[in-house]
Amino acid sequence: MAAVSAAPEAPYADLAAAGIRKIMDVLDPRTRAQAHELAHRIWVKDLPASSRAVRSALEEAMAEQRLIRIRYTSRDGSTTTRDVEPVLFASASGRWYLVGWCRLRNAMRWFAVSRIERASVTMTPGSGHTVHEVGEPPENAKPVYGEDE
């Protein structure tokens, strides 16, 4: 519960929260009461959330490996519309990024999810760009689920 509450911007966070509710529903009354008591002892400061519609579109494009059209405002304030082939989601320094092949720049790019104003999934399939094209992850980065888990 703490991890899901602390990461509302994480991809598929809504599905994780729904999973927690299902687990809580099947717990015996004593264990459920203990979980509620513990949950009240963990506070999480909310950060401004990106649009649920944007996050849903990004999640769908990633899962279906389809081109997504985004309206993106860069750090310098310029706004562009870009077609992106999603490759991975990354979390760094408390921010979530969509990493994908940008057809405008013809290169792999990192897009801060918080700066994506609009996103729509197209029917165009991605052309097969892979995680390996992104490069090596930082030493302390890892997938959210590994084969040795």
GROMACS elastic network, one bead per residue, 0.5 to 0.9 nm:
[ bonds ]
;  ai    aj funct       b0    kb
    1     4     6  0.53199   500
    1     5     6  0.60293   500
    1     6     6  0.84827   500
    1    17     6  0.77585   500
    1    20     6  0.68053   500
    1    35     6  0.89225   500
    1    39     6  0.71466   500
    2     5     6  0.51307   500
    2     6     6  0.59926   500
    2     7     6  0.86192   500
    2    39     6  0.72191   500
    2    42     6  0.69442   500
    2    43     6  0.83819   500
    2    44     6  0.79719   500
    3     6     6  0.51399   500
    3     7     6  0.62731   500
    3     8     6  0.89942   500
    4     7     6  0.52545   500
    4     8     6  0.64126   500
    4    10     6  0.83066   500
    4    13     6  0.65203   500
    4    14     6  0.87468   500
    4    16     6  0.67089   500
    4    17     6  0.64756   500
    4    20     6  0.87025   500
    5     8     6  0.59380   500
    5    13     6  0.86722   500
    5    17     6  0.80883   500
    5    43     6  0.89934   500
    5    44     6  0.68773   500
    5    46     6  0.87225   500
    6     9     6  0.87066   500
    6    43     6  0.88056   500
    6    44     6  0.58606   500
    6    45     6  0.77950   500
    6    46     6  0.78143   500
    7    10     6  0.53597   500
    7    11     6  0.89386   500
    7    13     6  0.71922   500
    7    94     6  0.89629   500
    8    11     6  0.83285   500
    8    12     6  0.89314   500
    8    13     6  0.57554   500
    8    14     6  0.77745   500
    8    46     6  0.83725   500
    8    47     6  0.85229   500
    8    49     6  0.75931   500
    9    12     6  0.85091   500
    9    13     6  0.68131   500
    9    47     6  0.87414   500
    9    49     6  0.65721   500
    9    50     6  0.71881   500
    9    55     6  0.79955   500
    9    95     6  0.82997   500
    9    96     6  0.70143   500
    9   113     6  0.85419   500
    9   114     6  0.88747   500
   10    13     6  0.53677   500
   10    14     6  0.88119   500
   10    55     6  0.88306   500
   10    89     6  0.86707   500
   10    91     6  0.80829   500
   10    96     6  0.67951   500
   11    14     6  0.82085   500
   11    55     6  0.71461   500
   11    56     6  0.85058   500
   11    58     6  0.81891   500
   11    59     6  0.63413   500
   11    89     6  0.73698   500
   11    96     6  0.83941   500
   12    15     6  0.53321   500
   12    16     6  0.64947   500
   12    17     6  0.88663   500
   12    55     6  0.83588   500
   12    56     6  0.81727   500
   12    59     6  0.67309   500
   13    17     6  0.61732   500
   13    18     6  0.86101   500
   14    17     6  0.51161   500
   14    18     6  0.62330   500
   14    19     6  0.86342   500
   15    18     6  0.50569   500
   15    19     6  0.61921   500
   15    20     6  0.87307   500
   16    20     6  0.63274   500
   16    21     6  0.87801   500
   17    20     6  0.50821   500
   17    21     6  0.63572   500
   17    22     6  0.87638   500
   18    21     6  0.50986   500
   18    22     6  0.63424   500
   18    23     6  0.87517   500
   19    22     6  0.51041   500
   19    23     6  0.62699   500
   19    24     6  0.86547   500
   20    23     6  0.50513   500
   20    24     6  0.61206   500
   20    25     6  0.85843   500
   21    24     6  0.50782   500
   21    25     6  0.61842   500
   21    26     6  0.89567   500
   22    25     6  0.50980   500
   22    26     6  0.66851   500
   23    26     6  0.54694   500
   23    27     6  0.65014   500
   24    27     6  0.53565   500
   24    28     6  0.86245   500
   24    31     6  0.88404   500
   24    32     6  0.62150   500
   24    35     6  0.82431   500
   25    28     6  0.84273   500
   25    32     6  0.80994   500
   26    29     6  0.89074   500
   26    32     6  0.85813   500
   27    30     6  0.80308   500
   27    31     6  0.61220   500
   27    32     6  0.55578   500
   28    31     6  0.55199   500
   28    32     6  0.60821   500
   28    33     6  0.86464   500
   29    32     6  0.50607   500
   29    33     6  0.60880   500
   29    34     6  0.86488   500
   30    33     6  0.51732   500
   30    34     6  0.63035   500
   30    35     6  0.87044   500
   31    34     6  0.50153   500
   31    35     6  0.61520   500
   31    36     6  0.86371   500
   32    35     6  0.50669   500
   32    36     6  0.62063   500
   32    37     6  0.85971   500
   33    36     6  0.51106   500
   33    37     6  0.61261   500
   33    38     6  0.86214   500
   34    37     6  0.50411   500
   34    38     6  0.61470   500
   34    39     6  0.84888   500
   35    38     6  0.51436   500
   35    39     6  0.60060   500
   35    40     6  0.86878   500
   36    40     6  0.63414   500
   36    41     6  0.89035   500
   37    40     6  0.53530   500
   37    41     6  0.68069   500
   38    41     6  0.51454   500
   38    42     6  0.69680   500
   39    42     6  0.55223   500
   39    43     6  0.81590   500
   40    43     6  0.72590   500
   46    49     6  0.81789   500
   48   114     6  0.87162   500
   49    52     6  0.80522   500
   49   114     6  0.76144   500
   50    53     6  0.85988   500
   50    54     6  0.71853   500
   50    55     6  0.71961   500
   50   113     6  0.71614   500
   50   114     6  0.53979   500
   50   115     6  0.81921   500
   50   116     6  0.80749   500
   50   117     6  0.83684   500
   51    54     6  0.51559   500
   51    55     6  0.63414   500
   51    56     6  0.86054   500
   51   114     6  0.83868   500
   51   116     6  0.87418   500
   51   117     6  0.78459   500
   51   118     6  0.83756   500
   52    55     6  0.50902   500
   52    56     6  0.60054   500
   52    57     6  0.85511   500
   53    56     6  0.51216   500
   53    57     6  0.61990   500
   53    58     6  0.86719   500
   53   118     6  0.80413   500
   53   119     6  0.77397   500
   53   120     6  0.89236   500
   54    57     6  0.51991   500
   54    58     6  0.62382   500
   54    59     6  0.86517   500
   54    70     6  0.88151   500
   54   113     6  0.83657   500
   54   116     6  0.72779   500
   54   117     6  0.73098   500
   54   118     6  0.58626   500
   54   119     6  0.52738   500
   54   120     6  0.77195   500
   55    58     6  0.51030   500
   55    59     6  0.61119   500
   55    60     6  0.85786   500
   55   113     6  0.78808   500
   55   119     6  0.82560   500
   56    59     6  0.51212   500
   56    60     6  0.61250   500
   56    61     6  0.85745   500
   56   119     6  0.88796   500
   57    60     6  0.51344   500
   57    61     6  0.60829   500
   57    62     6  0.85417   500
   57    68     6  0.78103   500
   57   118     6  0.89632   500
   57   119     6  0.60126   500
   57   120     6  0.58591   500
   57   121     6  0.59482   500
   58    61     6  0.51616   500
   58    62     6  0.61240   500
   58    63     6  0.85897   500
   58    68     6  0.73620   500
   58    86     6  0.80562   500
   58    98     6  0.78863   500
   58   113     6  0.89041   500
   58   119     6  0.70888   500
   58   120     6  0.80227   500
   58   121     6  0.76206   500
   59    62     6  0.51854   500
   59    63     6  0.61122   500
   59    64     6  0.85129   500
   60    63     6  0.51511   500
   60    64     6  0.59385   500
   60    65     6  0.80050   500
   60    66     6  0.81504   500
   60   121     6  0.73138   500
   61    64     6  0.52441   500
   61    65     6  0.53958   500
   61    67     6  0.65204   500
   61    68     6  0.61367   500
   61    85     6  0.81914   500
   61    86     6  0.67862   500
   61   120     6  0.84983   500
   61   121     6  0.57753   500
   61   122     6  0.80946   500
   62    66     6  0.68700   500
   62    67     6  0.87148   500
   62    68     6  0.88420   500
   62    85     6  0.83515   500
   62    86     6  0.55529   500
   62    87     6  0.70235   500
   62    88     6  0.73736   500
   62    89     6  0.85417   500
   63    66     6  0.80950   500
   64   125     6  0.80239   500
   64   126     6  0.89204   500
   65    85     6  0.72658   500
   65    86     6  0.66003   500
   65    87     6  0.79420   500
   65   124     6  0.89171   500
   65   125     6  0.61561   500
   65   126     6  0.55875   500
   65   127     6  0.87758   500
   65   128     6  0.83500   500
   66    84     6  0.87591   500
   66    85     6  0.65497   500
   66    86     6  0.73606   500
   66   121     6  0.67998   500
   66   122     6  0.64731   500
   66   123     6  0.64997   500
   66   124     6  0.56193   500
   66   127     6  0.87369   500
   67    83     6  0.64465   500
   67    84     6  0.56270   500
   67    86     6  0.69536   500
   67   120     6  0.87995   500
   67   121     6  0.62739   500
   67   122     6  0.55734   500
   67   123     6  0.71757   500
   67   124     6  0.54914   500
   67   125     6  0.58752   500
   67   126     6  0.55419   500
   67   127     6  0.88447   500
   68    82     6  0.81591   500
   68    83     6  0.56374   500
   68    84     6  0.53047   500
   68    85     6  0.64259   500
   68    86     6  0.74114   500
   68   119     6  0.66220   500
   68   120     6  0.56680   500
   68   122     6  0.57064   500
   68   123     6  0.88166   500
   68   124     6  0.84377   500
   69    81     6  0.68851   500
   69    82     6  0.55724   500
   69    84     6  0.62721   500
   69    85     6  0.89569   500
   69   118     6  0.80993   500
   69   119     6  0.55993   500
   69   120     6  0.53494   500
   69   121     6  0.64167   500
   69   122     6  0.70985   500
   70    80     6  0.81517   500
   70    81     6  0.55686   500
   70    82     6  0.53490   500
   70    83     6  0.64324   500
   70    84     6  0.74670   500
   70   116     6  0.64924   500
   70   117     6  0.73173   500
   70   118     6  0.55148   500
   70   120     6  0.66269   500
   70   121     6  0.88338   500
   71    79     6  0.68847   500
   71    80     6  0.57620   500
   71    82     6  0.64935   500
   71   115     6  0.85666   500
   71   116     6  0.58589   500
   71   117     6  0.54472   500
   71   118     6  0.50998   500
   71   119     6  0.65245   500
   72    78     6  0.82023   500
   72    79     6  0.54735   500
   72    80     6  0.54748   500
   72    81     6  0.62336   500
   72    82     6  0.74028   500
   72   111     6  0.78941   500
   72   112     6  0.87631   500
   72   113     6  0.89614   500
   72   115     6  0.58702   500
   72   117     6  0.59540   500
   72   118     6  0.74922   500
   72   119     6  0.89102   500
   73    76     6  0.79044   500
   73    77     6  0.56869   500
   73    78     6  0.54997   500
   73    80     6  0.65708   500
   73    81     6  0.89309   500
   73   115     6  0.55160   500
   73   116     6  0.66280   500
   73   117     6  0.73990   500
   74    77     6  0.52747   500
   74    78     6  0.55449   500
   74    79     6  0.64049   500
   74    80     6  0.82323   500
   74   111     6  0.84268   500
   74   112     6  0.86037   500
   74   115     6  0.69838   500
   74   116     6  0.89972   500
   75    78     6  0.75905   500
   75   115     6  0.83632   500
   81   104     6  0.85692   500
   82   102     6  0.67857   500
   82   103     6  0.69638   500
   82   104     6  0.59919   500
   82   105     6  0.88016   500
   83   101     6  0.83962   500
   83   102     6  0.61025   500
   83   103     6  0.56272   500
   83   104     6  0.68312   500
   84    99     6  0.87384   500
   84   100     6  0.58796   500
   84   101     6  0.54408   500
   84   103     6  0.60721   500
   84   104     6  0.82679   500
   84   109     6  0.88311   500
   84   126     6  0.86174   500
   85    99     6  0.85473   500
   85   100     6  0.52132   500
   85   102     6  0.66211   500
   85   103     6  0.78317   500
   85   125     6  0.82726   500
   85   126     6  0.54279   500
   85   127     6  0.75983   500
   85   128     6  0.84783   500
   85   129     6  0.75636   500
   86    89     6  0.82376   500
   86    98     6  0.68721   500
   86    99     6  0.62138   500
   86   101     6  0.66063   500
   86   102     6  0.87585   500
   86   126     6  0.76659   500
   86   129     6  0.82882   500
   87    98     6  0.77209   500
   87    99     6  0.57489   500
   87   101     6  0.72499   500
   87   108     6  0.89636   500
   87   128     6  0.87258   500
   87   129     6  0.66096   500
   87   130     6  0.61923   500
   87   131     6  0.60865   500
   87   133     6  0.89910   500
   87   134     6  0.81418   500
   88    97     6  0.83746   500
   88    98     6  0.62410   500
   88    99     6  0.52643   500
   88   100     6  0.67460   500
   88   130     6  0.86641   500
   88   131     6  0.68183   500
   88   134     6  0.87089   500
   89    96     6  0.70035   500
   89    97     6  0.56504   500
   89    99     6  0.59433   500
   89   100     6  0.87438   500
   90    95     6  0.82543   500
   90    96     6  0.57520   500
   90    97     6  0.51557   500
   90    98     6  0.66184   500
   90    99     6  0.71101   500
   90   110     6  0.87446   500
   91    94     6  0.64324   500
   91    95     6  0.55182   500
   91    97     6  0.62034   500
   91   141     6  0.89355   500
   92    95     6  0.54377   500
   92    96     6  0.65832   500
   92    97     6  0.78329   500
   92   141     6  0.89585   500
   93    96     6  0.85284   500
   95   112     6  0.70929   500
   95   113     6  0.78032   500
   95   114     6  0.79441   500
   96   111     6  0.84962   500
   96   112     6  0.60653   500
   96   113     6  0.57430   500
   96   114     6  0.75868   500
   97   110     6  0.60526   500
   97   111     6  0.52454   500
   97   113     6  0.52196   500
   97   114     6  0.82398   500
   98   109     6  0.82730   500
   98   110     6  0.58500   500
   98   111     6  0.51095   500
   98   112     6  0.64748   500
   98   113     6  0.62872   500
   99   102     6  0.89417   500
   99   108     6  0.70498   500
   99   109     6  0.57220   500
   99   111     6  0.61987   500
   99   112     6  0.87412   500
   99   134     6  0.77300   500
  100   107     6  0.82834   500
  100   108     6  0.54449   500
  100   109     6  0.56476   500
  100   110     6  0.66984   500
  100   111     6  0.80926   500
  100   129     6  0.80553   500
  100   134     6  0.80578   500
  101   104     6  0.89588   500
  101   105     6  0.83753   500
  101   106     6  0.69008   500
  101   107     6  0.55442   500
  101   109     6  0.62077   500
  101   110     6  0.89242   500
  101   129     6  0.70983   500
  102   105     6  0.55004   500
  102   106     6  0.55387   500
  102   107     6  0.55445   500
  102   108     6  0.59385   500
  102   109     6  0.61611   500
  103   107     6  0.70256   500
  103   108     6  0.88397   500
  104   107     6  0.81148   500
  105   108     6  0.81066   500
  105   109     6  0.82936   500
  108   133     6  0.76039   500
  108   134     6  0.65355   500
  109   134     6  0.83993   500
  111   114     6  0.85482   500
  111   115     6  0.74274   500
  111   116     6  0.75690   500
  112   115     6  0.54435   500
  112   116     6  0.69461   500
  113   116     6  0.53428   500
  113   117     6  0.86417   500
  114   117     6  0.78142   500
  116   119     6  0.71202   500
  121   124     6  0.84635   500
  122   125     6  0.80207   500
  125   128     6  0.85509   500
  126   129     6  0.73526   500
  129   132     6  0.83888   500
  129   133     6  0.68988   500
  129   134     6  0.89466   500
  130   133     6  0.55372   500
  130   134     6  0.73763   500
  131   134     6  0.54071   500
  131   135     6  0.73204   500
  131   136     6  0.88931   500
  132   135     6  0.55151   500
  132   136     6  0.72454   500
  133   136     6  0.86394   500
  134   137     6  0.82258   500
  136   139     6  0.84580   500
  137   140     6  0.79474   500
  137   141     6  0.59089   500
  137   142     6  0.75000   500
  138   141     6  0.52441   500
  138   142     6  0.83418   500
  139   142     6  0.82689   500
  142   145     6  0.81721   500
  142   146     6  0.82224   500
  143   146     6  0.63134   500
  145   148     6  0.84550   500
  145   149     6  0.67371   500
  146   149     6  0.54254   500
